[in-house]
Amino acid sequence: PYDFLANVSNEIINNIKGINRVVYDISSKPPATIEWE
């Protein structure tokens, strides 16, 4: 799965102007309970 995620993020970064980072959450918590600090 990590190879797939790396490939997808590289495709996004290399092909979409203005995108320089792709962040994905691999925690088991539902998105509604995640807080960014």
C-alpha positions, 0 to 999 in steps of 0.5 A: 500500500505504501508504494501505491500511496507514494506513486499517487502522491508523486503523480499529483505533485508532478502533474498539478501546478501549484501542488507541492505536498500531499498529506494522507492520514493512515490512523484508524480514527474517523476523520471527525475526531482528528484535530490538527495542531 
